[in-house]
């Protein structure tokens, strides 16, 4: 019930966004897995809040620390998308050769 009423809708919406960004269908297994890995980055900060606060020497995960985390997640997504794009171009070049 929790899956159908909450998580599934969120995951499908994020798969749509990831699919649009990567040029893949939201229902592709690759898109679903990539979406889940991105969600995992955010989820881990929430689940291990106390650990990251201690390791970073922070008192809270509120702004500006939350902004730093968000910036890093966005950077990871950019790196992922760039790497995937480069891989696609390389594979297309190999097919054309």
C-alpha positions as a Markdown table, in Angstrom:
| # | Residue | x | y | z |
|---|---|---|---|---|
| 1 | Unk | 0.0 | 0.0 | 0.0 |
| 2 | Unk | 2.8 | 2.5 | 0.9 |
| 3 | Unk | 4.6 | 1.5 | -2.3 |
| 4 | Unk | 1.5 | 2.1 | -4.5 |
| 5 | Unk | 0.3 | 5.3 | -2.8 |
| 6 | Unk | 3.6 | 7.0 | -2.3 |
| 7 | Unk | 6.9 | 5.6 | -3.5 |
| 8 | Unk | 5.8 | 4.4 | -6.8 |
| 9 | Unk | 4.4 | 7.7 | -7.9 |
| 10 | Unk | 7.5 | 9.5 | -6.8 |
| 11 | Unk | 9.7 | 7.0 | -8.5 |
| 12 | Unk | 7.7 | 7.1 | -11.7 |
| 13 | Unk | 7.8 | 10.9 | -11.8 |
| 14 | Unk | 11.6 | 10.9 | -11.2 |
| 15 | Unk | 12.0 | 8.3 | -13.9 |
| 16 | Unk | 10.2 | 10.6 | -16.3 |
| 17 | Unk | 12.6 | 13.4 | -15.5 |
| 18 | Unk | 15.7 | 11.2 | -15.7 |
| 19 | Unk | 14.4 | 9.7 | -18.9 |
| 20 | Unk | 13.9 | 13.1 | -20.4 |
| 21 | Unk | 17.4 | 14.2 | -19.4 |
| 22 | Unk | 19.1 | 11.0 | -20.7 |
| 23 | Unk | 16.9 | 10.5 | -23.8 |
| 24 | Unk | 15.6 | 7.2 | -22.6 |
| 25 | Unk | 12.1 | 5.9 | -21.9 |
| 26 | Unk | 11.0 | 6.3 | -18.3 |
| 27 | Unk | 9.9 | 2.6 | -18.2 |
| 28 | Unk | 13.3 | 1.3 | -19.4 |
| 29 | Unk | 15.1 | -0.8 | -16.8 |
| 30 | Unk | 18.2 | 1.4 | -17.3 |
| 31 | Unk | 16.2 | 4.5 | -16.5 |
| 32 | Unk | 14.6 | 2.9 | -13.5 |
| 33 | Unk | 18.0 | 1.8 | -12.1 |
| 34 | Unk | 19.7 | 5.1 | -12.8 |
| 35 | Unk | 16.9 | 7.0 | -11.1 |
| 36 | Unk | 17.1 | 4.7 | -8.1 |
| 37 | Unk | 20.9 | 5.3 | -7.8 |
| 38 | Unk | 20.3 | 9.1 | -7.8 |
| 39 | Unk | 17.5 | 8.7 | -5.2 |
| 40 | Unk | 19.9 | 6.7 | -3.1 |
| 41 | Unk | 22.4 | 9.5 | -2.9 |
| 42 | Unk | 19.7 | 11.8 | -1.4 |
| 43 | Unk | 18.3 | 9.0 | 0.8 |
| 44 | Unk | 21.6 | 8.1 | 2.3 |
| 45 | Unk | 22.1 | 11.7 | 3.6 |
| 46 | Unk | 18.7 | 11.5 | 5.3 |
| 47 | Unk | 19.2 | 8.0 | 6.8 |
| 48 | Unk | 22.8 | 8.7 | 8.0 |
| 49 | Unk | 22.1 | 12.3 | 9.0 |
| 50 | Unk | 24.0 | 12.1 | 12.3 |
| 51 | Unk | 27.0 | 10.5 | 10.7 |
| 52 | Unk | 27.4 | 13.2 | 8.1 |
| 53 | Unk | 26.9 | 15.9 | 10.6 |
| 54 | Unk | 29.7 | 14.5 | 12.7 |
| 55 | Unk | 32.0 | 13.8 | 9.8 |
| 56 | Unk | 31.5 | 17.3 | 8.3 |
| 57 | Unk | 31.6 | 19.0 | 11.6 |
| 58 | Unk | 28.2 | 20.5 | 11.0 |
| 59 | Unk | 25.4 | 21.2 | 13.5 |
| 60 | Unk | 22.5 | 20.9 | 11.0 |
| 61 | Unk | 21.7 | 19.9 | 7.4 |
| 62 | Unk | 19.9 | 23.2 | 7.0 |
| 63 | Unk | 21.0 | 25.9 | 4.6 |
| 64 | Unk | 23.8 | 26.5 | 3.6 |
| 65 | Unk | 24.8 | 22.9 | 4.3 |
| 66 | Unk | 21.8 | 21.5 | 2.5 |
| 67 | Unk | 22.7 | 23.7 | -0.5 |
| 68 | Unk | 26.2 | 22.2 | -0.5 |
| 69 | Unk | 24.8 | 18.7 | -0.6 |
| 70 | Unk | 22.3 | 19.6 | -3.3 |
| 71 | Unk | 25.1 | 21.1 | -5.4 |
| 72 | Unk | 27.1 | 17.9 | -5.1 |
| 73 | Unk | 24.2 | 15.7 | -6.1 |
| 74 | Unk | 23.6 | 17.9 | -9.1 |
| 75 | Unk | 27.2 | 17.7 | -10.0 |
| 76 | Unk | 27.1 | 13.9 | -9.8 |
| 77 | Unk | 24.0 | 13.9 | -12.1 |
| 78 | Unk | 25.9 | 16.2 | -14.5 |
| 79 | Unk | 28.9 | 13.9 | -14.5 |
| 80 | Unk | 26.6 | 10.9 | -15.0 |
| 81 | Unk | 24.8 | 12.5 | -18.0 |
| 82 | Unk | 28.1 | 13.7 | -19.5 |
| 83 | Unk | 29.6 | 10.2 | -19.2 |
| 84 | Unk | 26.6 | 8.6 | -20.7 |
| 85 | Unk | 26.6 | 11.1 | -23.6 |
| 86 | Unk | 30.3 | 10.5 | -24.3 |
| 87 | Unk | 29.7 | 6.7 | -24.2 |
| 88 | Unk | 26.8 | 7.0 | -26.7 |
| 89 | Unk | 28.9 | 9.1 | -29.0 |
| 90 | Unk | 31.8 | 6.6 | -28.8 |
| 91 | Unk | 29.5 | 3.7 | -29.6 |
| 92 | Unk | 28.0 | 5.5 | -32.5 |
| 93 | Unk | 31.4 | 6.3 | -33.8 |
| 94 | Unk | 32.4 | 2.6 | -33.6 |
| 95 | Unk | 29.3 | 1.6 | -35.5 |
| 96 | Unk | 30.1 | 4.2 | -38.2 |
| 97 | Unk | 33.7 | 3.0 | -38.6 |
